[in-house]
Amino acid sequence: MSQYPSLHMIIDGEKISGGGRRSFEVVNPATGETIGALPLAEPADLDRALEVAAEGFRIWRKSTPQQRAKVLNGAAQLMLERQEDLARVATMEQGKPLAESRIEVLMNVNLFQFYAGEVFRIYGRELVRPTGMRSTVRHEPVGVVAAFSPWNFPLGNPGRKLGAPIAAGCSVIMKSAEETPASALGVLQCLLDAGLPKQVAQAVFGVPDEVSTHLLSSPVVRKLSFTGSTVIGKHLAKLAADNMLRTTMELGGHGPVLVFDDVDVDRVLDTAVAGKYRNSGQVCVSPTRFIVQEGVFEKFRDGFAERAKAWKVGNGLEDGTQMGPMANPRRPDAMERLIGNAREKGAKLDAGGERVGNQGFYYAPSVLSQVPMDAEIMHEEPFGPVALINPYASEEAMIAEANRLPYGLAAYAWTDDVKRQRRLADEIESGMIGINSHMIGGADSPFGGVKWSGHGAEDGPEGLLACMVTKAVHEG
């Protein structure tokens, strides 16, 4: 417990705690024990954060690419040096295995280093005009960004929310999840220690609806960046519309995985099982609905269940753990509800379907097959360690099932037929598609969805331009 840091907000570089403020108990999901008390913002705190962020934008919009690159590269180096401490804190407050938390640190390092280079590639253009006239198109920072991030990637999500706006010349007010505050504070502290002016980035915590309503109603804020559920995203989008804010919305998914009968089933399983149970399935791009061609359905289902039963569940800080606890007590409750409903509708339970141990928020890696379409889990994102495996006869039926839901964040397909690969890339409705791979992200690649999974993109040049506005200048 002594390794978990004291908690605070950061406004104008000041670490703020106490002062009679309300607090939120941070819990270690591996044990269920309280490990910290997080101060929650009052309206005066949010007003101060807005005032400082407005000043921060006036300062940072004038920064040179060299200044921004120096801060981003410096923060990346500090995260490398602090990798073990950052990773241990993330595992303590979120639950994922330490190996996964270490990878999260490296995700931020790669992203910050990429943006440190991308600041030199914010190109405009000059239009062709008659002699004596000049018309140019330029990109300028949008302004103060209100950035809200969830608990499932306690280091990576704050990195995304901070990296692009800072690279673009914006200032940021970040509200990360109250369940995982120390991770977000650790990422921001690396930026401040690398020389980011204290006015440019603030970290606040609070009752979510209070904070979002207060910040998004202010004329100071010009952009909303949100990662979270579709339900909350729709609510925030309505608030943002009142002030015509720019928005980047990375919302829920229900990842389809098409498995055709021309593949090496064991090779697919080796990748798919690890992808499904990564972070206990608490991943917006988690592979969830396995749409399997009839010829390999039984082998795929049985192999998946066999591997699920052997998956090692335990404290994320312990060596050999492949899957930690779920992040909070709500998630095992949701698993019991959804899996119970599916079984009542006639689904077959092939693995798991139960809690693990008598402390913490553990749930067994689970497999359901022959899941009826009227089961809730076929429509609602489970956000947990459960794979849904159903047989299909044809490519057309498999594509139809992949596109059935209003979500379109990530999709996956496994086939050795090159022409089919191209058809799937064209016909599957998703912001990201992995073909014969579950690796769909990268610092240089846009990350985002379509339909109810949101709009806009993070990462890549697209994530940087999402924090900028376009201006045309015409000179006579």
Buried (B, 14 or more C-beta within 10 A) or exposed (E): EEEBBEBBBBBBBEBBEEEEBEBBEBBBBBBEEEBBBBBBBBEEBBBBBBBBBBBBBEBBBEBEBEBBBBBBBBBBBBBBEBBEEBBBBBBBBBBBBBEBBBBBBBBBBBBBBBBBBBBEEBEEEEEEEEEEEEBBEBBBBBBBBBBBBBBBBBBBBBBBBBBBBBBBBBBBBBBBBBBBBBBBBBBBBBBBEBEBBBBBBBBBBBEBEBBBBBBBEBEBBBBBBBBBBBEBBEBBBEBBEEBEBBBBBBBBBBBBBBBBBEBEBEEBBEBBBBBBBBBBBBBBBBBBBBBBBEBBBEBBBBBBBBBBBEBEBBBBBEEEBBBBBBBBBEBBBBBBBBBBBBBEBEBBBBBBBEBBBEEBBBBBBBBBBBBEEEBBBBEBBBBBBBBBBBBBEEBEBBBEBBBBBBBBBBBBBBBEEEEBBEBBEEEBBBBBBBBBEBEBBBBBBBBBBBBBBBBBBBBBBBBBBBBBBEEEEEEE
